[in-house]
Amino acid sequence: MYRPNWLELLMIAHHEHPKSIIAHRPRVMKFGDDQKPTGYNSWPLYKNANHTEGDILFPTSGAGVLFPPHSLHPEALNTARFMALCPTGDDIFWFAMCVLQGTEIRAPSDAQTNIIDINDEEAKKVSLWDSTNRLGTNDVMIKAVFTAYDIYSRLKAHLKPMARNSASASESNDH
């Protein structure tokens, strides 16, 4: 049986949702009781099984992201601000720009999760993943960008209806 490759899956999803950002391997953002995102390293990679309607997906560009025209806020071209806030966090800046623009993020319905990683020790020494995640730099850059662009309040606005729905569901289960 034929299985489309990752690029075909991105294109199929784009055809189905032409105004959405399509991320082949996003992370599923997790939130604390304060409705702020938990640490980046606690966000699992997207798999159909761990994603529910209403989750906020965070695109990671290492496995392919399709940004349709006008999906990012014009501020995305402000390279000075990008370099000041998150010089090694392009994914963080792109995410903030899609939130500002109000663009939905989706993953292909049959996203391939078996991405081949290069496990070369020399490559690891200079990889963006090592320099941003192992040192906790992603969390510092997320805080800087989310604060500068008031992304926290935009995410809270998205989460509030879900919280009300969860509270209503638990109240109805108690009676």
N, C-alpha and C positions, 0 to 999 in steps of 0.2 A: 504494500500500500504506500502511495506517495505521501510524503510529509513535507510541507513547504519549509524552506530554510528561513532563517531569522529575518532576512531582508524582505522576503515575500510576505511573511507574517506582519511586518510593519506596514507594508503597502496595503494589505487586505484590511487591517485595522484602520488605516488612514482613509481608505475608500468608504468604510462603514461610518467613520466619525471624522469627516474632513476638517473640522475646526478644532479638534482636540490635539493635544500633544500626545504622541504615541511613544512610550518608553518600553523598550524590550525587557529591561531588567531593573524595574524600579524597586525601591524599598517601601515598605508600609510604615508610615509614620506612627509612632506610639506617643501617647500623651499621659502626663501625670494628673493627679487630682487638681492641680492648679490650671489645667487645660493648656499647659505649655508643653512643647515636645520634650520627650525624655532624651537622653544622650543618643547621638547618632548611631553608635555601635549597638544599641538595643533595638534598632529598627530592622526587622527581618527582611530578607530579600523576598520580593513578590513571588508567590505561587498561588495558583487559583484557589487552593485549599485554605490559605491563610488570609484571603482578601474577601471582605464583605462590602456590600453597597454602602457608601458613605465614608469608607476609609479614604484617607488622603495619601496618595501615592507621591513619592519623591523620586523623580527620574535620575538615574545615574547614567552618564553618557558612555561609560566603558563598554556597554554592550549594544549601543545604538539607540538614538532618540530621534524622532522625526518632529521637527518644529515647523508647522505650516505657517504661511505668511500671516503676519499680524497676531501671532500667538503670544508674543512677548511684548511687554510694555516698552515704549520708546526709550525709557531710561536704560534699557539693556545696552544701549550704545555709549553710555557714560563710562568710558574705560578708566578715567581717573578715579571715579567713585568705586568701581569694581576693584581696582588695584589697592585702594586705600582700605576697603572693608574685608576683602577676601581674595587676595592675590593667587592663592592656590585652590580656591573653592568655586570653580566655574559652575558646577552643578548647583551649588547653594545660590549663587547669583541668578542663574537661569530660573530656578524654582521661584525665587522671590519675584522675578519679572513676570512669570506666568500667573502668580497669585495676584499681582497688581493689575494685570490685564484681565483677570477673571476667566482664564482659559482652563478648561478641564484637562486632566491628565488621565490617560488610559493606558492599559497594557494590552497587547494582543491576547485574544482568548486562548491561544495555544502557545503561549510564550515558552521558549526553550530555556530551561534552567541549567542545562549542562554546558555552560560556557567553559571553554578551555582556558585555564589560567597558565601563564608562563611562570614557572617556579625557579627561574634562574636567580642565583644568589646575587650576582652583580646587578641585575635589573631591579631586584628588590631594594637595593641600597639607594636607588634614585627614583623609585616609583612614587607617584603622587599619593597612592593609597598608604604607603608606609609613612610618608612625611605628614600626612594630615590625620590619619586615624589613630595610629599607634601613639601619637603624642597628644591626642585630644584636640588637635587644632581645628577639626571640623566643628566641634561644639562651640569653640571660641568664635569662629567665623559665622556660624549660624546665629549666635546671639548678636553679633555686630550688625549683620545684614537685617535680621528680623526686627531689631530695635530701630535701625536707621529708616526702614521703610514701613514700620508699624505692621509688620506681617503677623505678629502675635494676635492683634485684635481681629484681623481678617480671618485667621484660623479659628479663633474662638467663636466668631459669628457662624462659621461653618459647623462647629461642633455643638453649639447650643441646641439646635433642634434634635440632634441625636441623643444628647443627654436627657432632654425632656421625654423623648420617646422611651429611653431606657427606664427612667423613673416611673413613667406611666405603666410600663409593662410589669415592673416589679411590684407596683402597688396593686395591679389587678391580680397578680399571682398570689398576693398575700390574703386576698379576700375570697 
